[in-house]
Amino acid sequence: MKRTLAIVLLLLEIIVSFAQEPLVTRSTKSYLIADCNPKDTAFLKEKCHQAGLDLGFSVLANRIPTDSKLVGPRPSEHILKQGVLRLQLPMNETQDEFAVYRSELFDIPSTINVLQIDDELITYRTTETTGNIHLLYHCVRGAYGTKATAHDKNATVYKLWDTPERTLLPDLELQDKMAQTVAQECAKTNFPLLIFNDLKSYAYNKQGDEAIGHFLDTMHKYNPDKLLQADLLTPASWPYLSRVNENQLWNESMRTKIVETLNEKQNIYCKNLMQWMIGNFKILLADKNRKATTTEELEWFLSKATAFDAGFGLDFRAETMRKHGLTDKMLNTINHWESLRLANAFSEEQKEQFKDPYGNWHLEEADDSTYLLYTQHISRRYFCNLKDDKWEWNNPYANRFALQIAVEGKGSINELNFRTPNGILYFPCTLKAGQYLIYDFDGAAYITDLNFNKIEEVQAQGVSFLDEGRSEVSFTCETKAEKGKNPEVTVRYITRNAPEMVFLNSMVK
């Protein structure tokens, strides 16, 4: 009976909450996640303007760093506690192993594993359960500036809440004070968007969703003109949030799995009259474990945001922007896609096509109000044996093609030749390890580093195209080994169909 009553009360709370008008403007405008370094703010604002994005600032207003005065030398009574444990035996001030009676508190994940006994904080590294006790090993006594002391068997032991950021959390009283301080600081900035990526942590205290409402009410009170975004929709958060972004990070390998769930998520937020964001896209530089992000990957993501009429977060750090050779091209590409999405310029048929997890599209600006939309075929990477490379390329479009040739490992290649049934392409250049040869649809060729920074132009000789369907393609080059090792060479080609026209001013259509 009590459980049924609780469910009814919760449903009534949700209905009442959703019946009221939201306190803020709903929005799906996309944003750039600001770096923590304030020296980069002006630079990022300039790039935001170029991409047509807002600048978003991530806010964590309930984190207590372990070097805070609230932690040591005497812990504040307002540090949030998960619950109470009981010592099995008394402790002296030096022992680094001890036991407490068994508790479900150890089923709650922790990051830094902090206990409090009187005014001492103790961390432990590992636990072992035997019978009705937990054995705690590799303990650090007097952690975080507190003082190690002896403790009686009857001393109260608290297990403290911590976070993945290796910080502690406040109770509601302290959280309200911290939120007010942070809200006042945010009010002094001109960031148009405040982002809360761990909203559930504000509900860890006994007040639950009420604590989330406390926090967001404070942030809204001091920042009434800013957009507020969080990763969690609750009855208490609904009136204050401009939109919800679940902080899902996209990449090429997650194409199918993510797209399968997007319709369901969109429907949930639509029923709750809440704007939904599709997640975050991170632009990366090349390193030993990954390749630099390409515009093709970015446009695939942008097509999905358009398909579901959802904004997104762009994780594009200032350092990455300065080092990536495609930064301006990618920011302009974002501006084109987002301008058309927000103007509802794409047809419903086009949006439905964009939902295909395997589809790829390219958008080009023809003039201020007209864009060309191409369907693209992007091949897999073909690995070269550097002797007699012959492939059968299955191409859906009869047209010219673009190439991306990557050289990694050691050594170099030169005298590059591509032969198709419709002609030969020759590239009179030397391509070293750690470089790309890019050949675009306009017939321009150039060499870049692995982050697509242009090194030199190449005068491509000849013209070729691919037929629709299967074509026999061969590739030859001369190879120069280094330290007895040949370079590793991969080839990828891209083709496009005839473009559709998309108009920024929907009245033109």
C-alpha positions in Angstrom: 0.0 0.0 0.0 2.8 2.4 0.9 4.6 1.6 -2.3 1.5 2.2 -4.4 0.9 5.6 -2.6 4.5 6.6 -3.3 4.2 5.8 -7.0 0.9 7.9 -7.2 2.6 10.8 -5.4 5.5 10.7 -7.8 3.3 10.7 -10.8 1.3 13.6 -9.4 4.6 15.5 -8.8 5.6 14.9 -12.4 2.2 15.9 -13.8 2.2 19.1 -11.7 5.8 19.9 -12.7 5.2 19.4 -16.4 2.0 21.4 -16.3 3.8 24.6 -15.3 5.5 26.8 -17.8 9.3 26.4 -18.0 11.3 29.2 -16.5 13.8 29.4 -19.4 13.8 29.4 -23.1 14.0 26.0 -24.8 16.8 25.8 -27.4 18.6 23.3 -29.6 21.4 25.6 -30.7 24.7 23.7 -30.7 27.7 24.8 -28.7 31.5 24.6 -28.2 32.7 23.3 -24.9 35.0 25.9 -23.5 38.5 25.0 -22.3 39.3 25.6 -18.7 42.2 28.0 -19.6 40.7 31.6 -19.5 43.6 32.7 -21.8 41.8 30.7 -24.6 38.3 32.2 -24.1 38.7 35.1 -26.6 40.2 32.7 -29.2 37.3 30.2 -28.7 34.7 33.0 -28.9 36.1 33.9 -32.3 35.9 30.3 -33.5 32.4 30.0 -32.1 31.3 32.9 -34.2 32.9 31.3 -37.3 31.0 28.0 -36.6 27.7 29.7 -35.6 27.9 28.1 -32.1 27.3 29.1 -28.5 30.2 28.9 -26.1 29.3 26.5 -23.2 31.0 26.4 -19.8 30.9 23.3 -17.7 30.0 23.9 -14.1 30.7 21.6 -11.2 29.4 23.5 -8.2 29.4 20.7 -5.6 32.9 19.3 -5.7 35.2 19.6 -2.7 38.9 19.0 -3.7 40.8 16.9 -1.3 43.2 19.8 -0.7 40.4 22.2 0.3 40.3 23.8 3.8 37.0 22.0 4.2 38.9 18.7 4.2 42.0 19.2 6.3 43.3 19.6 8.9 39.8 19.2 10.3 37.0 17.9 8.1 33.9 20.0 7.8 30.8 18.5 9.4 29.0 19.3 6.1 31.0 16.8 3.9 28.5 14.4 2.6 28.4 10.9 4.1 27.1 7.7 2.5 26.4 6.1 5.9 27.8 4.7 9.1 30.1 1.7 9.6 31.1 -0.1 12.8 34.7 -0.9 13.8 35.4 -4.5 14.8 38.3 -3.7 17.1 40.0 -0.6 18.5 42.6 1.1 16.3 46.0 2.6 17.2 47.4 5.6 15.2 49.7 3.6 13.0 48.0 0.4 11.8 47.3 0.4 8.0 44.9 -2.6 8.1 41.7 -2.9 10.1 38.2 -4.4 9.9 34.6 -3.1 10.0 31.4 -5.0 10.2 29.8 -5.9 6.9 27.8 -3.2 5.2 25.9 -2.6 1.9 27.8 0.7 1.7 30.7 -1.2 0.1 28.4 -2.0 -2.8 28.4 1.7 -3.8 31.2 2.4 -6.2 33.9 4.7 -4.9 36.9 6.4 -6.5 39.2 7.4 -3.6 37.7 5.3 -0.9 37.6 7.7 2.1 36.4 7.0 5.6 36.1 9.5 8.5 36.6 8.6 12.1 36.4 11.6 14.5 38.6 14.2 12.8 40.8 11.8 10.9 40.3 10.8 7.3 41.5 7.4 6.2 41.8 6.0 2.6 41.9 2.3 1.7 43.1 0.7 -1.5 41.5 -2.8 -1.4 38.9 -4.7 0.6 38.2 -8.4 1.4 34.9 -9.7 2.7 35.0 -12.7 5.1 32.0 -13.7 7.1 30.4 -10.7 8.5 33.3 -8.3 8.2 35.2 -6.2 5.6 38.9 -6.2 5.9 40.5 -3.0 4.6 44.1 -3.1 3.3 46.8 -0.6 2.2 45.2 2.2 4.3 46.6 5.8 4.5 46.2 7.2 7.9 45.7 10.9 8.4 44.9 11.4 4.8 44.5 14.8 3.1 46.2 16.8 5.9 44.2 15.3 8.8 45.9 13.8 11.9 46.2 10.1 12.6 45.0 9.2 16.1 43.8 6.1 18.0 40.1 5.3 17.9 37.9 3.4 20.3 35.9 0.4 19.1 32.7 2.4 19.6 33.9 5.3 17.5 31.6 6.3 14.7 33.0 5.5 11.2 31.6 7.3 8.2 32.0 6.3 4.6 32.2 9.5 2.5 30.8 10.2 -1.0 33.3 10.8 -3.7 33.3 11.4 -7.4 35.1 10.2 -10.5 37.0 13.5 -10.4 38.5 12.3 -7.1 36.7 14.9 -5.1 34.3 14.8 -2.1 30.7 16.1 -2.0 28.9 18.5 0.3 25.6 18.0 2.1 22.6 20.1 1.1 23.4 23.1 3.4 27.0 23.4 2.1 25.9 22.6 -1.5 23.5 25.6 -1.4 26.3 27.9 -0.3 28.7 26.6 -2.9 26.1 26.9 -5.6 25.5 30.5 -4.7 29.2 31.3 -4.9 29.6 29.6 -8.2 26.4 31.1 -9.6 27.6 34.6 -8.7 30.9 34.0 -10.5 29.1 32.7 -13.6 27.0 35.8 -13.6 30.2 37.9 -14.1 31.0 36.0 -17.3 29.4 36.3 -20.7 29.2 32.6 -21.4 25.7 32.2 -22.9 25.5 28.5 -21.8 26.1 26.8 -18.5 26.5 23.0 -18.6 25.9 20.5 -15.8 27.3 17.1 -16.8 26.7 15.3 -13.5 23.4 16.5 -12.3 22.6 13.3 -10.4 25.5 14.0 -8.0 23.5 17.0 -6.6 20.8 14.5 -5.4 23.1 12.1 -3.5 22.1 13.7 -0.2 18.8 12.7 1.5 16.9 15.5 -0.2 17.3 13.8 -3.6 15.5 15.5 -6.5 14.7 18.5 -4.2 18.4 19.1 -3.9 18.6 19.3 -7.7 15.9 21.9 -7.7 17.7 23.9 -5.0 20.8 23.9 -7.1 19.2 24.9 -10.4 17.0 27.5 -8.8 20.2 29.2 -7.5 21.9 29.0 -10.9 18.9 30.4 -12.6 18.4 33.2 -10.0 21.8 34.7 -10.7 21.9 33.8 -14.4 18.4 34.4 -15.8 19.6 35.2 -19.3 21.8 32.1 -19.7 20.8 28.8 -21.2 21.1 25.9 -18.6 21.8 22.4 -19.9 22.1 19.2 -18.0 22.6 15.5 -18.6 19.5 14.4 -16.6 15.8 15.2 -16.8 13.8 15.1 -13.5 10.7 16.7 -12.2 12.8 19.3 -10.4 15.2 20.0 -13.3 12.5 20.3 -16.0 11.4 24.0 -15.4 15.0 25.3 -15.3 16.7 23.5 -18.3 16.8 24.8 -21.8 17.7 21.4 -23.1 19.2 18.0 -22.1 22.4 16.6 -23.4 23.3 13.1 -22.1 27.0 13.7 -22.7 27.3 10.8 -25.2 30.6 10.9 -27.0 30.3 9.9 -30.7 32.9 8.4 -32.9 33.0 6.4 -36.2 33.1 3.0 -34.6 29.8 3.6 -32.7 27.7 4.4 -35.8 25.1 1.6 -35.8 24.6 1.1 -32.1 24.0 4.8 -31.4 21.6 5.5 -34.3 19.4 2.5 -33.3 18.6 4.2 -30.0 18.1 7.8 -31.2 14.5 7.6 -32.2 13.5 6.2 -28.8 15.4 8.9 -27.0 13.9 11.7 -29.1 10.4 10.5 -28.4 11.0 10.4 -24.7 12.1 14.1 -24.6 9.5 15.2 -27.1 6.7 13.7 -24.8 8.2 15.7 -21.9 8.2 19.0 -23.9 12.0 19.2 -23.6 14.6 20.0 -26.3 17.0 17.1 -26.8 20.7 17.3 -27.7 22.3 14.4 -29.6 25.5 14.2 -27.6 29.1 15.4 -28.1 31.5 15.1 -31.0 35.2 15.3 -30.2 37.8 16.5 -32.8 41.2 14.8 -32.2 44.7 15.1 -33.4 46.7 12.1 -34.6 48.7 10.1 -32.2 50.1 6.5 -32.1 46.7 5.1 -31.3 44.4 7.1 -33.6 44.1 9.1 -36.8 43.2 12.8 -36.8 39.5 13.6 -37.2 38.4 14.2 -40.8 35.7 16.4 -42.2 34.0 13.2 -43.5 33.6 11.9 -40.0 32.3 15.3 -38.9 29.7 15.5 -41.6 28.4 12.1 -40.8 27.8 13.3 -37.3 26.2 16.6 -38.5 23.8 14.6 -40.7 22.6 12.7 -37.7 22.0 15.9 -35.7 20.0 17.2 -38.7 18.1 14.0 -39.0 16.8 14.2 -35.4 16.7 18.0 -35.3 19.0 18.0 -32.3 21.8 20.2 -31.3 25.2 18.9 -30.0 28.3 19.8 -28.1 31.6 20.2 -29.9 34.6 19.1 -28.0 37.3 21.0 -29.9 40.1 22.2 -27.7 42.0 25.4 -28.4 45.3 23.5 -28.7 43.7 21.0 -31.1 42.3 23.9 -33.2 45.7 25.5 -33.5 47.3 22.3 -34.7 44.7 20.7 -36.9 45.0 21.6 -40.5 41.3 21.3 -41.2 40.1 23.6 -38.4 38.7 26.4 -40.5 37.1 24.0 -43.0 35.4 22.0 -40.2 34.1 25.2 -38.4 32.7 26.5 -41.7 31.1 23.1 -42.4 29.5 23.1 -39.0 28.1 26.6 -39.7 26.6 25.4 -43.0 24.9 22.4 -41.6 23.6 24.1 -38.5 22.3 27.2 -40.4 20.2 24.9 -42.5 19.1 22.7 -39.7 18.0 25.6 -37.5 16.2 27.2 -40.5 14.4 23.9 -41.2 15.7 24.0 -44.7 16.1 20.2 -45.2 13.0 18.3 -46.4 11.5 15.6 -44.3 12.6 13.1 -46.9 16.2 14.3 -46.6 16.1 14.1 -42.8 14.8 10.5 -43.0 17.7 9.6 -45.4 20.2 11.1 -42.9 19.1 8.5 -40.3 20.9 5.8 -42.3 23.9 4.8 -40.1 26.0 3.9 -43.1 25.2 6.9 -45.2 27.5 9.8 -45.8 26.8 13.3 -47.1 28.7 16.4 -48.0 27.4 20.0 -48.0 28.9 22.8 -50.1 28.0 26.5 -50.2 27.0 27.7 -53.7 26.1 31.2 -52.6 24.7 33.0 -49.5 21.4 31.2 -49.6 22.0 28.1 -51.8 23.8 24.9 -50.9 24.7 21.7 -52.7 24.1 18.4 -50.9 26.0 15.4 -52.2 25.5 11.8 -51.2 29.0 10.4 -50.7 30.5 6.9 -50.9 33.6 6.6 -48.7 35.6 3.4 -49.2 37.3 1.3 -46.6 41.1 1.6 -46.4 42.9 -0.5 -48.9 46.3 -1.7 -47.7 49.1 -1.8 -50.3 51.6 -4.6 -50.8 53.8 -2.1 -52.8 54.4 -4.7 -55.6 51.4 -5.2 -57.7 48.3 -3.7 -56.1 45.1 -4.5 -58.0 41.6 -3.9 -56.5 38.1 -4.2 -57.7 36.4 -1.0 -56.5 32.6 -1.2 -56.3 31.3 2.3 -56.8 27.7 3.4 -56.7 28.3 6.7 -58.6 29.8 7.3 -62.1 32.0 10.3 -61.5 35.4 11.7 -60.7 36.9 10.5 -57.4 39.0 11.9 -54.5 41.9 10.0 -53.0 43.6 9.9 -49.6 46.9 8.0 -49.5 48.6 7.6 -46.1 52.2 6.6 -45.5 53.1 5.4 -42.0 55.9 3.4 -40.4 59.4 3.9 -42.0 60.6 5.0 -45.4 58.8 6.7 -48.3 57.2 6.2 -51.7 57.3 8.2 -55.0 56.2 8.1 -58.6 52.6 7.2 -57.7 50.4 5.9 -60.5 46.6 5.1 -60.4 45.1 3.3 -63.4 41.4 2.8 -63.9 39.5 1.7 -67.1 39.0 5.4 -67.8 42.5 6.9 -67.5 45.7 7.2 -65.5 46.6 9.5 -62.6 50.3 10.3 -62.0 51.6 12.1 -58.9 55.3 13.2 -59.4 56.2 13.5 -55.7 57.8 11.8 -52.7 55.5 10.9 -49.9 57.2 10.2 -46.6 56.1 8.3 -43.5 53.8 10.5 -41.5 52.2 12.2 -44.5 49.1 12.1 -46.6 48.6 12.7 -50.3 45.2 14.3 -50.8 43.7 14.5 -54.3 40.3 16.3 -54.3 37.3 16.4 -56.6 38.6 19.6 -58.3 41.8 17.8 -59.4 44.0 19.6 -56.9 46.7 17.5 -55.1 48.8 18.3 -52.1 50.8 16.6 -49.3 49.9 17.1 -45.6 51.1 15.9 -42.3 49.0 13.4 -40.3 47.0 16.4 -38.9 46.2 17.6 -42.5 48.5 20.6 -42.3 49.5 21.3 -45.9 53.2 20.8 -46.7 53.4 21.2 -50.4 51.2 21.2 -53.6 51.6 18.5 -56.2 50.9 18.9 -59.9 48.7 15.8 -60.7 49.0 14.6 -64.2 46.1 13.0 -66.1 42.4 12.7 -65.5 40.4 9.7 -64.5 37.0 8.7 -63.2 35.2 5.6 -62.0 32.2 3.9 -63.7 29.1 3.0 -61.7 29.5 -0.5 -60.4 32.7 -2.5 -60.4 36.0 -1.1 -61.8 39.5 -2.7 -61.9 42.0 -0.3 -60.3 45.7 -0.7 -60.0 48.3 1.3 -58.0 52.0 1.3 -58.5 54.8 3.3 -56.9 58.5 3.2 -56.1 59.5 2.4 -52.6 62.4 3.5 -50.4 62.9 1.5 -47.3 64.4 2.9 -44.1 66.4 0.7 -41.6 65.3 -2.3 -43.6 61.6 -1.6 -43.2 59.2 -0.7 -46.0 56.5 2.0 -45.4 52.9 1.0 -44.6 50.7 2.5 -47.3 46.9 2.7 -47.3 44.5 4.1 -50.0 40.9 5.4 -49.6 38.7 6.8 -52.3 35.5 8.9 -52.2 32.9 9.4 -54.9 29.7 11.5 -55.0 26.4 11.6 -56.9 24.9 14.6 -58.5 24.0 17.2 -55.9 20.6 18.3 -54.6 20.0 22.0 -54.0 19.1 23.1 -50.5 18.0 26.7 -49.9 18.6 28.6 -46.6 15.5 30.7 -47.2 12.8 28.0 -47.1 10.4 30.4 -49.1 12.7 29.8 -52.1 11.9 26.1 -52.2 
